[in-house]
């Protein structure tokens, strides 16, 4: 299993609790429907320090790296990428092999 962790820092316009919640709800809907994604967890900052650094987290679980490669060009994922581009200042993404 592979966990893909994605962190977003949003533009000032979207750095509100309401905007974060709206984006998180949209992300849950999109990633729940993607066939390659085995599990999707969407997170919002839990404390002030996290809120200063990041506004949204995604932890997506895939069977393997090939599933990630197949998911990246999926039209629904690409639509989400475009949706986030206008709302994001910084995005970081990493993939980790799930231990245990």
N, C-alpha and C positions, 0 to 999 in steps of 0.2 A: 504494500500500500504506500501511496505517496500523498503527503499533505502539502498543499500549495497555500502559502500564507501571503496575503496581499494586504498592505496597509495604505491608506489614503489620507492625505492632508488636503482638506477642502479649501476652496477659495473663501475669502471673507464673507461673501454673500451667503454661503451655505454653512457657515460655522454657527448654526443655531441648533438648539435641541430639536426643534420641529423639523428643520431641513434634514438633520442627521437621521431622524426617525423615518422620514419619508424615503430617503435614499436606502436605508436599511431594509425597509419593507419591500421596496422594488428589487433589491438584490436578492432577498429571500425568494421572491417569486421567480425571478429569472433562473437562479442556480438550482432551485428545486426541480425545474423542468428540463434541465440539460441532461441528456442520456449518459454522458460519460462521468458525471459527478455522482459519486456514491453517497456523499454527505456534504452539507453546506452549513457552516455556522457563521453568522454575521454578528459582529460585536461593535459596541459603542464604548467610548472611554469610561472607565470605571472610577477614575480619580482625576484630580486636577492636573497632575503631572502628565498623565496619558493624554488628557484633553489638549494640553499645550503642544504636544508632539504629533498626535494623530487623531483623526475624526471617525474613522471606520476601519474595521478589520474584517477580512474574509479568511476562513480556514476551510479549504475545499479538499475533499478526499477523493482520490482516484485509485484505480487498480494498479496502474503503472505509468511510466513516463509516456508510453505510446498513447494512453488515454488523454493525457494533457495535450499532446500534439494534435490529437483529433478534436479536442474541445476548443482550442484556440481559434480556429477559423469558423467555428459554428456560427451561423447567422445570428442567433439569439445572444451569443457571447459578444460578437462584434457590435451588435446594437447596444449592449450594455457598455462596452468600451467607449463608444461614441457618446452615450448618455453621460458617462463619467468625465470625459475629456473637458467638457465645459464647466465642470464643477470641481476639478482637481488641480492643485498646485504641484503636489508631489505624489508619486505612486511608487511603491517598492514591492517586488514580488520575489519569493523564493520557494523552491521545492525541496522537501525533506522526505527521506525514506522514514516511514513510521516504524519505530522500534517497539516491538512487542505487540 
